[in-house]
Amino acid sequence: MSDVLAAARELQPWLDDRAAACDGARRLSDDVVAALVEAGMFRLTQPPRYGGLGLAPSAVWPVIAEIGRGSAAAAWIAGLGAANVLMVGKFPARAQDEVFGAGRPAIVPLLTGGVGRDIVAEPADGGVTLSGKWRYASGIDVATWVGLLAPLASANGAEPHILLVPAEAFEIDQESWRVLGMQGTGSKDIALSPTFVPAHRQMTWAALQVGGTHRDCPNDEPVYELPLTPVFAASVQAPTLGVARAAVDEYLNIARDRDGAPTQILAASADATLTMALQALVADADLLERRMGAGRPLSQEERAAMRMRFAVASRQVLETANRLFAAVGGSLLPADSRIGRLMRDLHAMSSHFLLQPEPIGQAQGRALLGLGLPPDTRV
């Protein structure tokens, strides 16, 4: 872990210099992707048998946060990618051979959460023929594979599955990502013409969410048995913590010549809040890993409580950062200011549905009141 953490720190100033250009292009530039690949940032959770580092999430999230201090877009794509590659590590060996063994980095957007439309999956010999449209394909311009949530026919009716499709199969709507924040993620709309997806590149969403692996999965390391939703939620929180830390850095640069207790107290409070948030994120990831390793997986209620901690911490971090943004005054106004870019990025990142306290809060509140979790709660 120390090597990739040091590499992330070394990349920070260079990534920061490239951030505005990536925003203007509405995608990560090829040189940024090459630097991330060279530093191992797309191999963090890749299985060791395929040349990856096989790191557990508790070791990955501090690395992603460090990247976020340099580039929100790079951290977002690397963080989500780490969770998504861990998911690919649950698939059959044949699918993993295709994703990890083709001599290309495994950069895998995953599209779930109701972002698909006009999805058609027709049974075909040995698989299905899939078509449709999806929104928010973060990093699609540099992706090598895409994971899609689609309903497939089963004995129990239509059942959601994740299907792995090569990125080159998609048509990208290059005009669809014109946004205020996270411009550099290039989270564009994509369309898939009828494409055959073999059975070995399909897994049920229900099994993946609770930590299941395919019977032909070659990986026996405990990390590939983790339930996915807590990992996905953490993968979007880690980048936000890095961007919030960058906001503290920039606030200190702007306010360094200001004298007075309010400036000093605000800086110290922000530093403490972000330190505690990252420590809590790592501690929860470690708890999840230890319990799985001991054969005592977290219950649905415990996973809901963990998700609520992530969401509340994310809201507290955003509120802390907003006090910094307000305190810098007119320095926030120039369109090309670093502090203004950080504000836009942090607000956009914090709007992700996995970081919203209200939906998971209602579910967790029901659990605390003994009413039980709704059956569709994503934990």
HUVEN-V378310 format. One line per field, one symbol per residue. ss: DSSP state (h for helix, s for strand, l for the rest). Layout:
ss: ???
This chain:
ss: lhhhhhhhhhhhhhhhhhhhhhhhhllllhhhhhhhhhlllllllllhhhllllllhhhhhhhhhhhhlllhhhhhhhhhhhhhhhhhllllhhhhhhhhlllllllssssllllsssssssssllsssssssssssllhhhllssssssssssllsssssssssshhhsssslllllllllhhhllssssssssssshhhssshhhhhllllllllllllhhhhllhhhhhhhhhhhhhhhhhhhhhhhhhhhhlllllhhhhhhhhhhhhhhhhhhhhhhhhhhhhhhhhhllllllhhhhhhhhhhhhhhhhhhhhhhhhhhhhlhhhhlllllhhhhhhhhhhhhhllhhhlhhhhhhhhhhhhlllllllllll
